[in-house]
Amino acid sequence: MTNLKRRSFMGFSISMASLLLATLLIVNNVSAQTSPPPEGQYRKLETRVATTSAGKKIEVIEFFWFGCAHCNALDPALEVWLKKMPADVSFKRVHVSFGERTDIHQRLFLTLEALGLNATQNASVFTEIHAKNKKMTTREEVLAWAQSRNLDMKKFTATFDDRFTMARKQASAAQLQAAYKVDGVPHFGIDGQYITSPSIARSEAGFFNTLEYLIQITRKKNSLMNTVATATATVKQAIKKSESKNTSINNQ
């Protein structure tokens, strides 16, 4: 009985090890099986950044600045992409800080975000700065713009002037900016492990192709890892049942 038990346990252990090894080999080859963009159009972070989606969705973050001409140029195409974004992808924007010149714009973005107005007002901010050539670098200019948009000025002003909340949110944005090695904008982080941008991909079209590629290989890796987790749990359960059965036989 003891030999039977040992053989059974070893058999399950070998099966588990083989399963894990095969899955890891497949995961490592996912990017090779998916048509990759030209070399150098994305980078992989040395340290993975924790995502808020907890593995349930593929997180894409855009780091941007309202005053950036390149961010303004990309925004219409990005909005088109967002309308057809896959259901398993979550998207968020993080307004960067590069010092005093970006502080007012970051506070404006955080104010709109807190009031749930980014979707309807971001494009207007870009237009105000880049088409109308109004820099919006002072509190007075920002409040004048908000007034022109018929926003609730009491709520807007209170939120914009809430320095404690703003400082906390700006610190959080700064941590993400540092973690994703943001040295210019627009800059995109994918699933806490990849970064790309129109500059890195060398064109707008190349950027969107690279973004789709990174989402695709992340989706495949996540699917495979979920499969191996389920299979591993099944094997462990089988081993436990086998041990319990053998113990019962030995006790007879």
SULZI-V783110 format. One record per helix or strand. SS is the DSSP state (helix for helix, strand for strand). FROM is the first residue (numbers start at 1). LEN is the number of residues. If there is no record, write none. Layout:
# SULZI-V783110
[[SS	FROM	LEN] [SS	FROM	LEN]]
This chain:
# SULZI-V783110
[[helix	2	27] [helix	30	4] [strand	43	2] [strand	58	7] [helix	69	15] [strand	89	7] [helix	100	15] [helix	118	14] [helix	139	10] [helix	153	8] [helix	163	17] [strand	187	4] [strand	194	3] [helix	198	4] [helix	204	47]]
